[in-house]
Amino acid sequence: MKFYHSPGSCSEGILLLLAACGAEYELIVTDLKSGAHRDPAYLAINPKGKVPALGLTDGTVLTEWPVIAYWLAKAYPDAGLLPSGLAEEVKVMALTEHIVSGLHMRGSVFAMMPQKFLPDMTAQAELRRYGQEIVREGFDVLAEQLGDKEHLFGAFSIADAAAYYLISWKERIGIEPPAVLESYHQRLTSISPI
Ligand SMILES: N[C@@H](CCC(=O)N[C@@H](CS)C(=O)NCC(=O)O)C(=O)O
């Protein structure tokens, strides 16, 4: 497999899952800062111009964080990245989706890059505050779900890998997570391959 990754981006969460699966893959750094994701060669692989992307051995390219995570969970069942039973599985999927589509794509993107959306500085500050509020509420949801467990749903799951990359951005977002998430994030960092 080929894994297209940019350091510091959400693809770091997928790296955590690849390590948990013991998957063999070639790491292809597609650095967002240098604009490599807009190169025609990369757009031919993922026309959406985003990371992560996972090229499978049959030539299929998987995109979208929750989809790649779901595929890994199903392709490497021994890693136990999703609980057994549909009712439990969809709870993990729902929180994963909330982290990626809600807290990352709306909250953190507005908080970290308001200038991408609005030219006016005052409006940018307002959008940043709006994004921060989404993440602040999201961190509270994660802290509540975590409680005194080691991982969000007890055993390590795809939701933890999503939470891992989001919490890694706390300084750029400008929100301090609750203390319980800080120690949880340190535990996840200790199993990260990078
Ligand atoms: N919906 C996509 C979003 C992925 C995404 O936003 N990736 C960011 C890095 S964290 C990216 O590639 N940004 C480049 C850009 O938007 O130009 C997914 O779930 O994978």
The ligand as an SDF file (V2000), in Angstrom:
LIG
                    3D

 20 19  0  0  0  0  0  0  0  0999 V2000
  -12.7560   15.3860    4.3330 N   0  0  0  0  0  0  0  0  0  0  0  0
  -11.3570   15.0640    4.2220 C   0  0  0  0  0  0  0  0  0  0  0  0
  -10.5710   16.2340    4.7480 C   0  0  0  0  0  0  0  0  0  0  0  0
   -9.1080   16.0340    4.7850 C   0  0  0  0  0  0  0  0  0  0  0  0
   -8.4160   17.3620    4.9560 C   0  0  0  0  0  0  0  0  0  0  0  0
   -9.0300   18.4280    5.1320 O   0  0  0  0  0  0  0  0  0  0  0  0
   -7.1080   17.2960    4.9180 N   0  0  0  0  0  0  0  0  0  0  0  0
   -6.3140   18.4920    5.0070 C   0  0  0  0  0  0  0  0  0  0  0  0
   -5.1040   18.2580    5.9050 C   0  0  0  0  0  0  0  0  0  0  0  0
   -5.5940   18.0420    7.6230 S   0  0  0  0  0  0  0  0  0  0  0  0
   -5.8130   18.8590    3.6310 C   0  0  0  0  0  0  0  0  0  0  0  0
   -5.4250   17.9980    2.8700 O   0  0  0  0  0  0  0  0  0  0  0  0
   -5.8320   20.1610    3.3250 N   0  0  0  0  0  0  0  0  0  0  0  0
   -5.3430   20.6580    2.0840 C   0  0  0  0  0  0  0  0  0  0  0  0
   -6.2840   21.6530    1.4760 C   0  0  0  0  0  0  0  0  0  0  0  0
   -7.4310   21.7530    1.9170 O   0  0  0  0  0  0  0  0  0  0  0  0
   -5.8540   22.3240    0.5510 O   0  0  0  0  0  0  0  0  0  0  0  0
  -11.0500   13.7920    4.9870 C   0  0  0  0  0  0  0  0  0  0  0  0
  -11.8570   13.3930    5.8390 O   0  0  0  0  0  0  0  0  0  0  0  0
  -10.0220   13.1460    4.7350 O   0  0  0  0  0  0  0  0  0  0  0  0
  1  2  1  0
  2  3  1  0
  2 18  1  0
  3  4  1  0
  4  5  1  0
  5  6  2  0
  5  7  1  0
  7  8  1  0
  8  9  1  0
  8 11  1  0
  9 10  1  0
 11 12  2  0
 11 13  1  0
 13 14  1  0
 14 15  1  0
 15 16  2  0
 15 17  1  0
 18 19  2  0
 18 20  1  0
M  END
$$$$
